[in-house]
Amino acid sequence: MKFVEDRLYAEQLLNEAAILNPGTWVQHSINVAKAAEYIAIDLLKAGYEIDPNIAYTSGLLHDIGRYVGFTPSVVHSLDGYLFMINKGFEGTANVCVTHEIPSTDLEVINGWKEIPLHVQIQLSEILNQIEWTIYDKLIRLCDALADDKGFSTIEKRIVSAAIRNGINSNSPISWKNYFTIKQEIENIIHKSIYRLLPNIEESIYTDMALIGTVRIIK
């Protein structure tokens, strides 16, 4: 399975996407990449087989589907997948999907019913063929550890996302998945991942992102 390994190439793709659709998602992607590299380095030190460079580029490109512009719910995941598949990077393409969708149980996705049926079918077919790697787990976790301002606790990111995007009755299943991955990695490195991310405590004092419309979807 092929991943983007060239950092300059990954940065070029992100910069081009940022021109098409500028926004806070760009700096968020950079911070996710940094978090993934920090954690991957510690996993490597603990004897786990992982490439911190691939962790970095995967984080950088996990939201690349946002180049399209605004799309509902997780449609950007499919856009990112197709973009990276067309460039020949299946591993990176998979991360574009798995960072948003924790399992093949698509009902846990907030706003799933707002997604066009043909997109639902495509995402379902893609998820059924993906075998999760450490990069899928790591980037899903780091997506919840970084915003555009820097590193953040998972709890703060979850609340911010709930305020901006709304929730549904299955949202706690998705939230639990973040902590399951967190515990899995911490059992390998024998420390809290929060100790690996510089100045994460500053997130306690920064304002929470509030822009968005609250939707409680049953």
C-alpha positions, 0 to 999 in steps of 0.5 A: 500500500503506497503512502505519500512520503515526500514532505515537499510534495505533500506540502505542495498539494496542501498549498494548492488546495488552500488556494482553492479553498482557504480556511482554518482547515489548512492550519489544522491539517499542519497541526494534525501532521505535527501531532502525528509525527510527535506520537509516531516518534515515540511509538518508534522508540517503543519498538513499534513499526511505524514511519514518522514521515508517513505519519506526518504526510498523512496528517497533512493530507487527511483533509485534502478533500476540502479543496472542493469547497464546502460539502455536507458532513463527511463528503470531503472524505470521499473527495480526498480519497478520490483525489489521492487514489487518482495520484496512486496513493492508496494508503493516504487515500484511506486515511482521508476516509478513516479519519472521519469514519470510525467503523463500517457502521455509517449511522454513527456519522453526524449528518449522514442522512444529508449526504447524497445516496450515491456518495453514501454507497461509494463511502460504504464500498470503500470502507468495506475494503479498507484494512485499518493501519496504524496510520489510520488510527493515528490520524483519526486520533490526531484529528481530535488533538489539533485545531488551527491554533495548535494542540488541544485536548480531545474533550475540548475538540469534541465539545467544539465540534458538537457546538459547530456541527451538532450531534446525533444519538450515535455520536458517543460511539464516535467519541469513544473510538478516539479514547480507545485509540488513545489508550491503545497507543498509550499502552505501547508508549507507557505515557499519556500522549498529552505529554508528547504535544508541546504546550497542549496545556495552553488549549485550556486558556484559548477560546473554543471555536463556536462558529456553526449551527447546532443540530441535534439529529435523531 
